[in-house]
Amino acid sequence: MITTKNLVHHEFIGLNVEVVGKSLSGIVIDETKNTIKIEVDSKGQKMEKLIPKNDSIFRFEIPSGEIVEIDGKILSIRPEDRIKKRFKRI
């Protein structure tokens, strides 16, 4: 189960996301080490946007409806490695 405390250890694909400061939001459809691909609905038309992780702050909506804000710099790891990595609590 995805919670606010363990989100970085889960898959992001399928989650709603907003990119802070870029007025861009949509659904995560793919992720690489350095980018997140988001499907956005622009004027009734679906488009894909590729967002660099290092330069962005993301707000993810988890299934419980809570919003979690994460700095993209800590996400700049291959997704399969990020799931196994331990992070310091802030």
PyMOL Python script that loads the backbone (N, CA, C, O; Angstrom):
from pymol import cmd

cmd.read_pdbstr("""\
ATOM      1  N   MET A   1       0.839  -1.174   0.000  1.00  0.00           N
ATOM      2  CA  MET A   1       0.000   0.000   0.000  1.00  0.00           C
ATOM      3  C   MET A   1       0.892   1.247   0.000  1.00  0.00           C
ATOM      4  O   MET A   1       1.835   1.350   0.785  1.00  0.00           O
ATOM      5  N   ILE A   2       0.583   2.172  -0.875  1.00  0.00           N
ATOM      6  CA  ILE A   2       1.361   3.401  -0.977  1.00  0.00           C
ATOM      7  C   ILE A   2       0.903   4.379   0.105  1.00  0.00           C
ATOM      8  O   ILE A   2      -0.288   4.655   0.253  1.00  0.00           O
ATOM      9  N   THR A   3       1.879   4.898   0.856  1.00  0.00           N
ATOM     10  CA  THR A   3       1.596   5.919   1.874  1.00  0.00           C
ATOM     11  C   THR A   3       2.522   7.108   1.634  1.00  0.00           C
ATOM     12  O   THR A   3       3.401   7.061   0.774  1.00  0.00           O
ATOM     13  N   THR A   4       2.314   8.163   2.397  1.00  0.00           N
ATOM     14  CA  THR A   4       3.172   9.342   2.264  1.00  0.00           C
ATOM     15  C   THR A   4       4.609   9.040   2.661  1.00  0.00           C
ATOM     16  O   THR A   4       5.532   9.689   2.169  1.00  0.00           O
ATOM     17  N   LYS A   5       4.812   8.080   3.531  1.00  0.00           N
ATOM     18  CA  LYS A   5       6.157   7.756   4.017  1.00  0.00           C
ATOM     19  C   LYS A   5       6.925   6.824   3.097  1.00  0.00           C
ATOM     20  O   LYS A   5       8.156   6.829   3.112  1.00  0.00           O
ATOM     21  N   ASN A   6       6.228   6.019   2.289  1.00  0.00           N
ATOM     22  CA  ASN A   6       6.938   5.046   1.459  1.00  0.00           C
ATOM     23  C   ASN A   6       6.774   5.269  -0.042  1.00  0.00           C
ATOM     24  O   ASN A   6       7.088   4.376  -0.829  1.00  0.00           O
ATOM     25  N   LEU A   7       6.293   6.428  -0.453  1.00  0.00           N
ATOM     26  CA  LEU A   7       6.047   6.693  -1.875  1.00  0.00           C
ATOM     27  C   LEU A   7       7.290   6.517  -2.725  1.00  0.00           C
ATOM     28  O   LEU A   7       7.202   5.950  -3.814  1.00  0.00           O
ATOM     29  N   VAL A   8       8.447   6.980  -2.269  1.00  0.00           N
ATOM     30  CA  VAL A   8       9.661   6.878  -3.087  1.00  0.00           C
ATOM     31  C   VAL A   8      10.077   5.439  -3.347  1.00  0.00           C
ATOM     32  O   VAL A   8      10.884   5.184  -4.241  1.00  0.00           O
ATOM     33  N   HIS A   9       9.546   4.505  -2.590  1.00  0.00           N
ATOM     34  CA  HIS A   9       9.866   3.087  -2.781  1.00  0.00           C
ATOM     35  C   HIS A   9       8.844   2.372  -3.654  1.00  0.00           C
ATOM     36  O   HIS A   9       8.879   1.146  -3.763  1.00  0.00           O
ATOM     37  N   HIS A  10       7.942   3.109  -4.272  1.00  0.00           N
ATOM     38  CA  HIS A  10       6.895   2.521  -5.111  1.00  0.00           C
ATOM     39  C   HIS A  10       7.009   3.003  -6.548  1.00  0.00           C
ATOM     40  O   HIS A  10       7.745   3.939  -6.860  1.00  0.00           O
ATOM     41  N   GLU A  11       6.271   2.348  -7.391  1.00  0.00           N
ATOM     42  CA  GLU A  11       6.175   2.697  -8.802  1.00  0.00           C
ATOM     43  C   GLU A  11       5.322   3.953  -8.948  1.00  0.00           C
ATOM     44  O   GLU A  11       4.271   4.059  -8.316  1.00  0.00           O
ATOM     45  N   PHE A  12       5.759   4.905  -9.773  1.00  0.00           N
ATOM     46  CA  PHE A  12       5.015   6.147  -9.986  1.00  0.00           C
ATOM     47  C   PHE A  12       4.029   6.052 -11.154  1.00  0.00           C
ATOM     48  O   PHE A  12       3.091   6.845 -11.234  1.00  0.00           O
ATOM     49  N   ILE A  13       4.230   5.102 -12.047  1.00  0.00           N
ATOM     50  CA  ILE A  13       3.378   4.997 -13.229  1.00  0.00           C
ATOM     51  C   ILE A  13       1.929   4.803 -12.797  1.00  0.00           C
ATOM     52  O   ILE A  13       1.611   3.925 -11.996  1.00  0.00           O
ATOM     53  N   GLY A  14       1.056   5.651 -13.352  1.00  0.00           N
ATOM     54  CA  GLY A  14      -0.363   5.595 -13.039  1.00  0.00           C
ATOM     55  C   GLY A  14      -0.803   6.607 -11.998  1.00  0.00           C
ATOM     56  O   GLY A  14      -2.001   6.809 -11.799  1.00  0.00           O
ATOM     57  N   LEU A  15       0.155   7.249 -11.326  1.00  0.00           N
ATOM     58  CA  LEU A  15      -0.200   8.245 -10.316  1.00  0.00           C
ATOM     59  C   LEU A  15      -0.425   9.613 -10.961  1.00  0.00           C
ATOM     60  O   LEU A  15       0.220   9.959 -11.951  1.00  0.00           O
ATOM     61  N   ASN A  16      -1.343  10.379 -10.388  1.00  0.00           N
ATOM     62  CA  ASN A  16      -1.524  11.767 -10.801  1.00  0.00           C
ATOM     63  C   ASN A  16      -0.362  12.570 -10.255  1.00  0.00           C
ATOM     64  O   ASN A  16       0.068  12.367  -9.119  1.00  0.00           O
ATOM     65  N   VAL A  17       0.148  13.490 -11.076  1.00  0.00           N
ATOM     66  CA  VAL A  17       1.288  14.295 -10.669  1.00  0.00           C
ATOM     67  C   VAL A  17       1.127  15.724 -11.170  1.00  0.00           C
ATOM     68  O   VAL A  17       0.543  15.970 -12.225  1.00  0.00           O
ATOM     69  N   GLU A  18       1.656  16.653 -10.393  1.00  0.00           N
ATOM     70  CA  GLU A  18       1.712  18.059 -10.784  1.00  0.00           C
ATOM     71  C   GLU A  18       3.163  18.482 -10.685  1.00  0.00           C
ATOM     72  O   GLU A  18       3.842  18.157  -9.711  1.00  0.00           O
ATOM     73  N   VAL A  19       3.648  19.210 -11.690  1.00  0.00           N
ATOM     74  CA  VAL A  19       5.009  19.732 -11.668  1.00  0.00           C
ATOM     75  C   VAL A  19       4.926  21.151 -11.127  1.00  0.00           C
ATOM     76  O   VAL A  19       4.340  22.030 -11.759  1.00  0.00           O
ATOM     77  N   VAL A  20       5.511  21.371  -9.965  1.00  0.00           N
ATOM     78  CA  VAL A  20       5.435  22.664  -9.288  1.00  0.00           C
ATOM     79  C   VAL A  20       6.179  23.719 -10.107  1.00  0.00           C
ATOM     80  O   VAL A  20       7.302  23.493 -10.558  1.00  0.00           O
ATOM     81  N   GLY A  21       5.542  24.865 -10.290  1.00  0.00           N
ATOM     82  CA  GLY A  21       6.160  25.971 -11.000  1.00  0.00           C
ATOM     83  C   GLY A  21       6.024  25.925 -12.507  1.00  0.00           C
ATOM     84  O   GLY A  21       6.402  26.878 -13.188  1.00  0.00           O
ATOM     85  N   LYS A  22       5.496  24.844 -13.041  1.00  0.00           N
ATOM     86  CA  LYS A  22       5.358  24.737 -14.492  1.00  0.00           C
ATOM     87  C   LYS A  22       3.894  24.627 -14.913  1.00  0.00           C
ATOM     88  O   LYS A  22       3.603  24.452 -16.096  1.00  0.00           O
ATOM     89  N   SER A  23       2.986  24.727 -13.970  1.00  0.00           N
ATOM     90  CA  SER A  23       1.546  24.577 -14.217  1.00  0.00           C
ATOM     91  C   SER A  23       1.264  23.441 -15.196  1.00  0.00           C
ATOM     92  O   SER A  23       0.585  23.616 -16.208  1.00  0.00           O
ATOM     93  N   LEU A  24       1.801  22.286 -14.866  1.00  0.00           N
ATOM     94  CA  LEU A  24       1.666  21.093 -15.688  1.00  0.00           C
ATOM     95  C   LEU A  24       1.237  19.954 -14.789  1.00  0.00           C
ATOM     96  O   LEU A  24       1.861  19.702 -13.758  1.00  0.00           O
ATOM     97  N   SER A  25       0.177  19.264 -15.171  1.00  0.00           N
ATOM     98  CA  SER A  25      -0.264  18.115 -14.376  1.00  0.00           C
ATOM     99  C   SER A  25      -0.834  17.056 -15.299  1.00  0.00           C
ATOM    100  O   SER A  25      -1.284  17.349 -16.407  1.00  0.00           O
ATOM    101  N   GLY A  26      -0.806  15.826 -14.826  1.00  0.00           N
ATOM    102  CA  GLY A  26      -1.306  14.712 -15.608  1.00  0.00           C
ATOM    103  C   GLY A  26      -1.018  13.402 -14.901  1.00  0.00           C
ATOM    104  O   GLY A  26      -0.893  13.348 -13.678  1.00  0.00           O
ATOM    105  N   ILE A  27      -0.917  12.344 -15.701  1.00  0.00           N
ATOM    106  CA  ILE A  27      -0.676  11.001 -15.174  1.00  0.00           C
ATOM    107  C   ILE A  27       0.700  10.534 -15.631  1.00  0.00           C
ATOM    108  O   ILE A  27       1.058  10.680 -16.799  1.00  0.00           O
ATOM    109  N   VAL A  28       1.463   9.973 -14.706  1.00  0.00           N
ATOM    110  CA  VAL A  28       2.788   9.443 -15.036  1.00  0.00           C
ATOM    111  C   VAL A  28       2.603   8.204 -15.913  1.00  0.00           C
ATOM    112  O   VAL A  28       1.902   7.266 -15.534  1.00  0.00           O
ATOM    113  N   ILE A  29       3.241   8.210 -17.093  1.00  0.00           N
ATOM    114  CA  ILE A  29       3.126   7.050 -17.981  1.00  0.00           C
ATOM    115  C   ILE A  29       4.452   6.323 -18.183  1.00  0.00           C
ATOM    116  O   ILE A  29       4.473   5.189 -18.661  1.00  0.00           O
ATOM    117  N   ASP A  30       5.564   6.975 -17.818  1.00  0.00           N
ATOM    118  CA  ASP A  30       6.864   6.314 -17.932  1.00  0.00           C
ATOM    119  C   ASP A  30       7.875   7.069 -17.073  1.00  0.00           C
ATOM    120  O   ASP A  30       7.683   8.238 -16.739  1.00  0.00           O
ATOM    121  N   GLU A  31       8.948   6.378 -16.729  1.00  0.00           N
ATOM    122  CA  GLU A  31       9.986   6.984 -15.899  1.00  0.00           C
ATOM    123  C   GLU A  31      11.333   6.375 -16.268  1.00  0.00           C
ATOM    124  O   GLU A  31      11.451   5.164 -16.457  1.00  0.00           O
ATOM    125  N   THR A  32      12.341   7.229 -16.367  1.00  0.00           N
ATOM    126  CA  THR A  32      13.720   6.780 -16.565  1.00  0.00           C
ATOM    127  C   THR A  32      14.557   7.352 -15.424  1.00  0.00           C
ATOM    128  O   THR A  32      14.022   7.965 -14.500  1.00  0.00           O
ATOM    129  N   LYS A  33      15.859   7.151 -15.491  1.00  0.00           N
ATOM    130  CA  LYS A  33      16.745   7.656 -14.441  1.00  0.00           C
ATOM    131  C   LYS A  33      16.636   9.172 -14.307  1.00  0.00           C
ATOM    132  O   LYS A  33      16.648   9.690 -13.191  1.00  0.00           O
ATOM    133  N   ASN A  34      16.531   9.883 -15.409  1.00  0.00           N
ATOM    134  CA  ASN A  34      16.581  11.342 -15.379  1.00  0.00           C
ATOM    135  C   ASN A  34      15.285  12.052 -15.757  1.00  0.00           C
ATOM    136  O   ASN A  34      15.207  13.276 -15.657  1.00  0.00           O
ATOM    137  N   THR A  35      14.274  11.316 -16.188  1.00  0.00           N
ATOM    138  CA  THR A  35      13.038  11.967 -16.645  1.00  0.00           C
ATOM    139  C   THR A  35      11.782  11.240 -16.175  1.00  0.00           C
ATOM    140  O   THR A  35      11.808  10.057 -15.838  1.00  0.00           O
ATOM    141  N   ILE A  36      10.694  11.984 -16.167  1.00  0.00           N
ATOM    142  CA  ILE A  36       9.360  11.421 -15.949  1.00  0.00           C
ATOM    143  C   ILE A  36       8.511  11.857 -17.131  1.00  0.00           C
ATOM    144  O   ILE A  36       8.470  13.041 -17.466  1.00  0.00           O
ATOM    145  N   LYS A  37       7.830  10.901 -17.769  1.00  0.00           N
ATOM    146  CA  LYS A  37       6.946  11.215 -18.889  1.00  0.00           C
ATOM    147  C   LYS A  37       5.517  11.280 -18.362  1.00  0.00           C
ATOM    148  O   LYS A  37       5.024  10.348 -17.727  1.00  0.00           O
ATOM    149  N   ILE A  38       4.859  12.417 -18.647  1.00  0.00           N
ATOM    150  CA  ILE A  38       3.512  12.678 -18.143  1.00  0.00           C
ATOM    151  C   ILE A  38       2.549  12.826 -19.313  1.00  0.00           C
ATOM    152  O   ILE A  38       2.852  13.502 -20.296  1.00  0.00           O
ATOM    153  N   GLU A  39       1.392  12.193 -19.201  1.00  0.00           N
ATOM    154  CA  GLU A  39       0.331  12.389 -20.188  1.00  0.00           C
ATOM    155  C   GLU A  39      -0.562  13.510 -19.684  1.00  0.00           C
ATOM    156  O   GLU A  39      -1.174  13.402 -18.621  1.00  0.00           O
ATOM    157  N   VAL A  40      -0.629  14.585 -20.458  1.00  0.00           N
ATOM    158  CA  VAL A  40      -1.431  15.746 -20.080  1.00  0.00           C
ATOM    159  C   VAL A  40      -2.591  15.898 -21.051  1.00  0.00           C
ATOM    160  O   VAL A  40      -2.505  15.494 -22.211  1.00  0.00           O
ATOM    161  N   ASP A  41      -3.669  16.482 -20.564  1.00  0.00           N
ATOM    162  CA  ASP A  41      -4.843  16.736 -21.389  1.00  0.00           C
ATOM    163  C   ASP A  41      -4.845  18.220 -21.728  1.00  0.00           C
ATOM    164  O   ASP A  41      -5.152  19.052 -20.875  1.00  0.00           O
ATOM    165  N   SER A  42      -4.504  18.553 -22.964  1.00  0.00           N
ATOM    166  CA  SER A  42      -4.413  19.944 -23.385  1.00  0.00           C
ATOM    167  C   SER A  42      -5.497  20.240 -24.422  1.00  0.00           C
ATOM    168  O   SER A  42      -5.429  19.778 -25.561  1.00  0.00           O
ATOM    169  N   LYS A  43      -6.479  21.006 -24.012  1.00  0.00           N
ATOM    170  CA  LYS A  43      -7.585  21.403 -24.885  1.00  0.00           C
ATOM    171  C   LYS A  43      -8.285  20.188 -25.483  1.00  0.00           C
ATOM    172  O   LYS A  43      -8.587  20.160 -26.676  1.00  0.00           O
ATOM    173  N   GLY A  44      -8.537  19.189 -24.649  1.00  0.00           N
ATOM    174  CA  GLY A  44      -9.232  17.981 -25.090  1.00  0.00           C
ATOM    175  C   GLY A  44      -8.364  17.014 -25.860  1.00  0.00           C
ATOM    176  O   GLY A  44      -8.863  16.004 -26.357  1.00  0.00           O
ATOM    177  N   GLN A  45      -7.103  17.288 -25.972  1.00  0.00           N
ATOM    178  CA  GLN A  45      -6.183  16.435 -26.712  1.00  0.00           C
ATOM    179  C   GLN A  45      -5.106  15.927 -25.773  1.00  0.00           C
ATOM    180  O   GLN A  45      -4.522  16.711 -25.025  1.00  0.00           O
ATOM    181  N   LYS A  46      -4.833  14.634 -25.797  1.00  0.00           N
ATOM    182  CA  LYS A  46      -3.817  14.053 -24.927  1.00  0.00           C
ATOM    183  C   LYS A  46      -2.441  14.217 -25.561  1.00  0.00           C
ATOM    184  O   LYS A  46      -2.231  13.915 -26.735  1.00  0.00           O
ATOM    185  N   MET A  47      -1.505  14.709 -24.734  1.00  0.00           N
ATOM    186  CA  MET A  47      -0.127  14.906 -25.177  1.00  0.00           C
ATOM    187  C   MET A  47       0.815  14.319 -24.142  1.00  0.00           C
ATOM    188  O   MET A  47       0.463  14.195 -22.969  1.00  0.00           O
ATOM    189  N   GLU A  48       2.016  13.960 -24.580  1.00  0.00           N
ATOM    190  CA  GLU A  48       3.040  13.457 -23.669  1.00  0.00           C
ATOM    191  C   GLU A  48       4.102  14.528 -23.474  1.00  0.00           C
ATOM    192  O   GLU A  48       4.577  15.126 -24.440  1.00  0.00           O
ATOM    193  N   LYS A  49       4.474  14.769 -22.219  1.00  0.00           N
ATOM    194  CA  LYS A  49       5.514  15.739 -21.880  1.00  0.00           C
ATOM    195  C   LYS A  49       6.613  15.010 -21.124  1.00  0.00           C
ATOM    196  O   LYS A  49       6.335  14.223 -20.219  1.00  0.00           O
ATOM    197  N   LEU A  50       7.850  15.269 -21.491  1.00  0.00           N
ATOM    198  CA  LEU A  50       9.001  14.671 -20.839  1.00  0.00           C
ATOM    199  C   LEU A  50       9.616  15.725 -19.918  1.00  0.00           C
ATOM    200  O   LEU A  50      10.077  16.770 -20.378  1.00  0.00           O
ATOM    201  N   ILE A  51       9.616  15.442 -18.623  1.00  0.00           N
ATOM    202  CA  ILE A  51      10.059  16.397 -17.608  1.00  0.00           C
ATOM    203  C   ILE A  51      11.360  15.905 -16.968  1.00  0.00           C
ATOM    204  O   ILE A  51      11.419  14.771 -16.491  1.00  0.00           O
ATOM    205  N   PRO A  52      12.406  16.746 -16.951  1.00  0.00           N
ATOM    206  CA  PRO A  52      13.650  16.344 -16.269  1.00  0.00           C
ATOM    207  C   PRO A  52      13.441  16.330 -14.749  1.00  0.00           C
ATOM    208  O   PRO A  52      12.830  17.241 -14.189  1.00  0.00           O
ATOM    209  N   LYS A  53      13.946  15.306 -14.105  1.00  0.00           N
ATOM    210  CA  LYS A  53      13.775  15.180 -12.655  1.00  0.00           C
ATOM    211  C   LYS A  53      14.589  16.213 -11.885  1.00  0.00           C
ATOM    212  O   LYS A  53      14.082  16.820 -10.942  1.00  0.00           O
ATOM    213  N   ASN A  54      15.847  16.419 -12.275  1.00  0.00           N
ATOM    214  CA  ASN A  54      16.754  17.293 -11.515  1.00  0.00           C
ATOM    215  C   ASN A  54      16.248  18.710 -11.343  1.00  0.00           C
ATOM    216  O   ASN A  54      16.516  19.334 -10.316  1.00  0.00           O
ATOM    217  N   ASP A  55      15.532  19.231 -12.307  1.00  0.00           N
ATOM    218  CA  ASP A  55      15.108  20.631 -12.288  1.00  0.00           C
ATOM    219  C   ASP A  55      13.691  20.823 -11.784  1.00  0.00           C
ATOM    220  O   ASP A  55      13.157  21.928 -11.885  1.00  0.00           O
ATOM    221  N   SER A  56      13.066  19.792 -11.248  1.00  0.00           N
ATOM    222  CA  SER A  56      11.637  19.874 -10.941  1.00  0.00           C
ATOM    223  C   SER A  56      11.306  19.428  -9.525  1.00  0.00           C
ATOM    224  O   SER A  56      12.046  18.678  -8.889  1.00  0.00           O
ATOM    225  N   ILE A  57      10.176  19.916  -9.062  1.00  0.00           N
ATOM    226  CA  ILE A  57       9.575  19.445  -7.816  1.00  0.00           C
ATOM    227  C   ILE A  57       8.219  18.879  -8.205  1.00  0.00           C
ATOM    228  O   ILE A  57       7.454  19.512  -8.933  1.00  0.00           O
ATOM    229  N   PHE A  58       7.931  17.688  -7.717  1.00  0.00           N
ATOM    230  CA  PHE A  58       6.712  16.983  -8.105  1.00  0.00           C
ATOM    231  C   PHE A  58       5.758  16.857  -6.923  1.00  0.00           C
ATOM    232  O   PHE A  58       6.184  16.645  -5.788  1.00  0.00           O
ATOM    233  N   ARG A  59       4.467  16.990  -7.200  1.00  0.00           N
ATOM    234  CA  ARG A  59       3.422  16.716  -6.216  1.00  0.00           C
ATOM    235  C   ARG A  59       2.634  15.518  -6.725  1.00  0.00           C
ATOM    236  O   ARG A  59       1.901  15.613  -7.710  1.00  0.00           O
ATOM    237  N   PHE A  60       2.793  14.399  -6.044  1.00  0.00           N
ATOM    238  CA  PHE A  60       2.094  13.174  -6.407  1.00  0.00           C
ATOM    239  C   PHE A  60       0.842  13.030  -5.568  1.00  0.00           C
ATOM    240  O   PHE A  60       0.843  13.343  -4.377  1.00  0.00           O
ATOM    241  N   GLU A  61      -0.226  12.557  -6.190  1.00  0.00           N
ATOM    242  CA  GLU A  61      -1.453  12.234  -5.453  1.00  0.00           C
ATOM    243  C   GLU A  61      -1.481  10.725  -5.301  1.00  0.00           C
ATOM    244  O   GLU A  61      -1.552   9.990  -6.286  1.00  0.00           O
ATOM    245  N   ILE A  62      -1.425  10.265  -4.046  1.00  0.00           N
ATOM    246  CA  ILE A  62      -1.445   8.821  -3.804  1.00  0.00           C
ATOM    247  C   ILE A  62      -2.898   8.342  -3.757  1.00  0.00           C
ATOM    248  O   ILE A  62      -3.802   9.167  -3.626  1.00  0.00           O
ATOM    249  N   PRO A  63      -3.144   7.042  -3.861  1.00  0.00           N
ATOM    250  CA  PRO A  63      -4.523   6.534  -3.929  1.00  0.00           C
ATOM    251  C   PRO A  63      -5.440   6.960  -2.783  1.00  0.00           C
ATOM    252  O   PRO A  63      -6.657   7.008  -2.962  1.00  0.00           O
ATOM    253  N   SER A  64      -4.885   7.269  -1.614  1.00  0.00           N
ATOM    254  CA  SER A  64      -5.726   7.706  -0.489  1.00  0.00           C
ATOM    255  C   SER A  64      -6.199   9.145  -0.667  1.00  0.00           C
ATOM    256  O   SER A  64      -7.037   9.617   0.101  1.00  0.00           O
ATOM    257  N   GLY A  65      -5.667   9.853  -1.679  1.00  0.00           N
ATOM    258  CA  GLY A  65      -6.057  11.232  -1.939  1.00  0.00           C
ATOM    259  C   GLY A  65      -5.091  12.250  -1.368  1.00  0.00           C
ATOM    260  O   GLY A  65      -5.228  13.445  -1.627  1.00  0.00           O
ATOM    261  N   GLU A  66      -4.119  11.796  -0.598  1.00  0.00           N
ATOM    262  CA  GLU A  66      -3.133  12.705  -0.014  1.00  0.00           C
ATOM    263  C   GLU A  66      -2.148  13.169  -1.086  1.00  0.00           C
ATOM    264  O   GLU A  66      -1.905  12.465  -2.066  1.00  0.00           O
ATOM    265  N   ILE A  67      -1.592  14.349  -0.888  1.00  0.00           N
ATOM    266  CA  ILE A  67      -0.614  14.920  -1.809  1.00  0.00           C
ATOM    267  C   ILE A  67       0.772  14.861  -1.160  1.00  0.00           C
ATOM    268  O   ILE A  67       0.944  15.245  -0.003  1.00  0.00           O
ATOM    269  N   VAL A  68       1.753  14.374  -1.920  1.00  0.00           N
ATOM    270  CA  VAL A  68       3.127  14.264  -1.433  1.00  0.00           C
ATOM    271  C   VAL A  68       4.026  15.044  -2.383  1.00  0.00           C
ATOM    272  O   VAL A  68       4.018  14.805  -3.591  1.00  0.00           O
ATOM    273  N   GLU A  69       4.798  15.976  -1.836  1.00  0.00           N
ATOM    274  CA  GLU A  69       5.717  16.783  -2.639  1.00  0.00           C
ATOM    275  C   GLU A  69       7.125  16.219  -2.499  1.00  0.00           C
ATOM    276  O   GLU A  69       7.616  16.017  -1.389  1.00  0.00           O
ATOM    277  N   ILE A  70       7.769  15.967  -3.640  1.00  0.00           N
ATOM    278  CA  ILE A  70       9.104  15.374  -3.645  1.00  0.00           C
ATOM    279  C   ILE A  70       9.999  16.153  -4.598  1.00  0.00           C
ATOM    280  O   ILE A  70       9.611  16.453  -5.727  1.00  0.00           O
ATOM    281  N   ASP A  71      11.205  16.476  -4.129  1.00  0.00           N
ATOM    282  CA  ASP A  71      12.200  17.134  -4.970  1.00  0.00           C
ATOM    283  C   ASP A  71      12.734  16.102  -5.963  1.00  0.00           C
ATOM    284  O   ASP A  71      13.135  15.007  -5.569  1.00  0.00           O
ATOM    285  N   GLY A  72      12.737  16.448  -7.230  1.00  0.00           N
ATOM    286  CA  GLY A  72      13.179  15.529  -8.269  1.00  0.00           C
ATOM    287  C   GLY A  72      14.623  15.098  -8.151  1.00  0.00           C
ATOM    288  O   GLY A  72      15.000  14.058  -8.691  1.00  0.00           O
ATOM    289  N   LYS A  73      15.447  15.875  -7.454  1.00  0.00           N
ATOM    290  CA  LYS A  73      16.859  15.515  -7.305  1.00  0.00           C
ATOM    291  C   LYS A  73      17.043  14.184  -6.590  1.00  0.00           C
ATOM    292  O   LYS A  73      17.961  13.429  -6.911  1.00  0.00           O
ATOM    293  N   ILE A  74      16.174  13.891  -5.621  1.00  0.00           N
ATOM    294  CA  ILE A  74      16.320  12.601  -4.916  1.00  0.00           C
ATOM    295  C   ILE A  74      15.732  11.443  -5.720  1.00  0.00           C
ATOM    296  O   ILE A  74      15.939  10.279  -5.378  1.00  0.00           O
ATOM    297  N   LEU A  75      15.002  11.760  -6.786  1.00  0.00           N
ATOM    298  CA  LEU A  75      14.414  10.718  -7.629  1.00  0.00           C
ATOM    299  C   LEU A  75      15.304  10.362  -8.810  1.00  0.00           C
ATOM    300  O   LEU A  75      14.975   9.459  -9.579  1.00  0.00           O
ATOM    301  N   SER A  76      16.426  11.057  -8.967  1.00  0.00           N
ATOM    302  CA  SER A  76      17.308  10.844 -10.123  1.00  0.00           C
ATOM    303  C   SER A  76      18.131   9.572  -9.973  1.00  0.00           C
ATOM    304  O   SER A  76      19.360   9.595  -9.923  1.00  0.00           O
ATOM    305  N   ILE A  77      17.424   8.493  -9.904  1.00  0.00           N
ATOM    306  CA  ILE A  77      17.994   7.150  -9.784  1.00  0.00           C
ATOM    307  C   ILE A  77      17.146   6.268 -10.692  1.00  0.00           C
ATOM    308  O   ILE A  77      15.962   6.543 -10.886  1.00  0.00           O
ATOM    309  N   ARG A  78      17.728   5.227 -11.244  1.00  0.00           N
ATOM    310  CA  ARG A  78      16.913   4.303 -12.036  1.00  0.00           C
ATOM    311  C   ARG A  78      15.760   3.820 -11.164  1.00  0.00           C
ATOM    312  O   ARG A  78      15.967   3.505  -9.992  1.00  0.00           O
ATOM    313  N   PRO A  79      14.548   3.756 -11.714  1.00  0.00           N
ATOM    314  CA  PRO A  79      13.376   3.382 -10.895  1.00  0.00           C
ATOM    315  C   PRO A  79      13.557   2.064 -10.143  1.00  0.00           C
ATOM    316  O   PRO A  79      13.155   1.948  -8.985  1.00  0.00           O
ATOM    317  N   GLU A  80      14.155   1.083 -10.792  1.00  0.00           N
ATOM    318  CA  GLU A  80      14.325  -0.216 -10.129  1.00  0.00           C
ATOM    319  C   GLU A  80      15.325  -0.140  -8.979  1.00  0.00           C
ATOM    320  O   GLU A  80      15.225  -0.916  -8.029  1.00  0.00           O
ATOM    321  N   ASP A  81      16.281   0.775  -9.046  1.00  0.00           N
ATOM    322  CA  ASP A  81      17.230   0.957  -7.946  1.00  0.00           C
ATOM    323  C   ASP A  81      16.630   1.804  -6.834  1.00  0.00           C
ATOM    324  O   ASP A  81      16.914   1.577  -5.658  1.00  0.00           O
ATOM    325  N   ARG A  82      15.797   2.784  -7.199  1.00  0.00           N
ATOM    326  CA  ARG A  82      15.161   3.651  -6.205  1.00  0.00           C
ATOM    327  C   ARG A  82      14.253   2.847  -5.276  1.00  0.00           C
ATOM    328  O   ARG A  82      14.168   3.138  -4.083  1.00  0.00           O
ATOM    329  N   ILE A  83      13.590   1.860  -5.808  1.00  0.00           N
ATOM    330  CA  ILE A  83      12.670   1.051  -5.018  1.00  0.00           C
ATOM    331  C   ILE A  83      13.411   0.306  -3.910  1.00  0.00           C
ATOM    332  O   ILE A  83      12.849   0.077  -2.838  1.00  0.00           O
ATOM    333  N   LYS A  84      14.672  -0.076  -4.156  1.00  0.00           N
ATOM    334  CA  LYS A  84      15.460  -0.818  -3.174  1.00  0.00           C
ATOM    335  C   LYS A  84      16.256   0.074  -2.231  1.00  0.00           C
ATOM    336  O   LYS A  84      16.666  -0.377  -1.161  1.00  0.00           O
ATOM    337  N   LYS A  85      16.484   1.337  -2.608  1.00  0.00           N
ATOM    338  CA  LYS A  85      17.366   2.238  -1.855  1.00  0.00           C
ATOM    339  C   LYS A  85      16.732   2.695  -0.542  1.00  0.00           C
ATOM    340  O   LYS A  85      15.514   2.834  -0.434  1.00  0.00           O
ATOM    341  N   ARG A  86      17.587   2.922   0.445  1.00  0.00           N
ATOM    342  CA  ARG A  86      17.142   3.500   1.719  1.00  0.00           C
ATOM    343  C   ARG A  86      17.413   4.996   1.683  1.00  0.00           C
ATOM    344  O   ARG A  86      18.473   5.427   1.229  1.00  0.00           O
ATOM    345  N   PHE A  87      16.466   5.783   2.155  1.00  0.00           N
ATOM    346  CA  PHE A  87      16.587   7.229   2.199  1.00  0.00           C
ATOM    347  C   PHE A  87      16.606   7.698   3.637  1.00  0.00           C
ATOM    348  O   PHE A  87      15.965   7.097   4.500  1.00  0.00           O
ATOM    349  N   LYS A  88      17.345   8.779   3.901  1.00  0.00           N
ATOM    350  CA  LYS A  88      17.348   9.373   5.230  1.00  0.00           C
ATOM    351  C   LYS A  88      16.034  10.086   5.452  1.00  0.00           C
ATOM    352  O   LYS A  88      15.501  10.720   4.541  1.00  0.00           O
ATOM    353  N   ARG A  89      15.518   9.984   6.644  1.00  0.00           N
ATOM    354  CA  ARG A  89      14.283  10.704   6.991  1.00  0.00           C
ATOM    355  C   ARG A  89      14.634  12.141   7.347  1.00  0.00           C
ATOM    356  O   ARG A  89      15.617  12.406   8.038  1.00  0.00           O
ATOM    357  N   ILE A  90      13.813  13.054   6.863  1.00  0.00           N
ATOM    358  CA  ILE A  90      14.048  14.476   7.138  1.00  0.00           C
ATOM    359  C   ILE A  90      13.107  14.953   8.199  1.00  0.00           C
ATOM    360  O   ILE A  90      13.143  16.124   8.576  1.00  0.00           O
TER     361      ILE A  90
END
""", "prot")
cmd.dss("prot")
cmd.show_as("cartoon", "prot")
cmd.util.cbc("prot")
cmd.orient("prot")
